[in-house]
């Protein structure tokens, strides 16, 4: 029964369970892919299994306890005589090794398993949970979860080519993003949004205009021609971006900065008088 539950937890027919350690601190599940013929990625010759290196990943919690998955990752040695994977040092031939890759278990250079990466991205993106909260549930640190959200989230955005669609009113607005370095220098970013529908498209670095101009120019001519209104916060840099990329769009200053500018001028007049 215990082995059957472990197989269901992994959910892959060609992945076998090697060991399961349970404690109050959490679970450690060790698995490995079943033996199968593997060809060299360079020459295609069937390779020889050298060893299995344990690689640890954080996984979804089980029964309310943090879970770690250990994948005994196979390392192979190429046996082809003319393989480019081999290098020569003097008269000696050094055989190159490579490890198996299985994105169903975990992508390359990933800390979470594939299903844990999808889970944390969905929790942060769809349910608006904080990275710290999700990291606490999975028993890992903030950076591990955040890196997974960035990696999986960027892949989802690139795959969703119809995410933006046509836009009539495009807006740029600067935002104080973070304080960086020893001197805690304030770093700015720019939000790009559909101001008619209230939909945020992207957040790009800086507020000088180069990154924003590049973002708009990456869109098709038909898409840019459909933008009738361009909203901005009285920034000269943003105005030059819209003038260069959307020359037919009508520039509109957002009410907040218009009122702020009027109030500042009124204060100057009061102090002078």
C-alpha positions, 0 to 999 in steps of 0.5 A: 500500500505504501509503495502504491501511494508513492507511485501515485504521488510521483505520477509517472509510469517510468519513474520508480520509487527507491526510498521514502523517509518520513519525520516530523520535519518533513518527507524525503522521497527518492526516485529514479527513472527506470533503465532505458536505452539512451543515445549520446546527444552528439553522435547518437551512439548508445551510451554506458551508464556511469553512475547516478548522482542525487539531485535534491528538489523541493516538492509539493507538501504531503499531509501538511509536511514539507517534501523534498524529492531526490532524483538519482539522476543518471550520468552516462559516458559516450562510447562512440569512437568518433564522437565530438563529446570526446577531447584529446590531451596529448595521446590520451582520450578523455571521455565526456559524460552527460546527465539525463534530462527529464523536464517532467521531473524538473527542468534543467537548473531548477530548484523545484520539481516541475509540478512544484514550479507550476504550483507556486506560479499559479499561487502567486499569479492567479491567487495573489499570494505573497512569495513569502507565504508560499515559501513558508508552506513549501518549507523553502526560502523566498529566493527559491520560490521567486526564481521559480515564479519568474522562470515559469511566469516568463515562459507563460507570457511568451507562450500567450501571444494573444494576451494583449490583443488590440489596444485603443488607449496605451499608458506609461507611468513611472513607479519607484520600484526598489532601493538598491546598493549600499547607498539604497539608491532609488530605482525606477520602473515603468508600467505599461497598461491599457488605460481604457480596460485597466489591464497591466501589460508589463513592467520595464526597467527605467524611466528614460524612454529607451526601454519603453520605446523598444517595447512599443516598437516590438509590436506590429504596425497594425497594432500600433496603428490601432492605438488612438490615445496615449496617456502619460504623466507629463514626462518629457521622456514618455512624450518623446516615446509616444511621438516617435512610436505612435505619431497618430495617437492623441497625447493625454495627461493623467488627471493626477499629475495635472492637478498636482502641477496646478497645485504646485504652481498655486503654492509658488504664487502664494509664497511669492505674493 
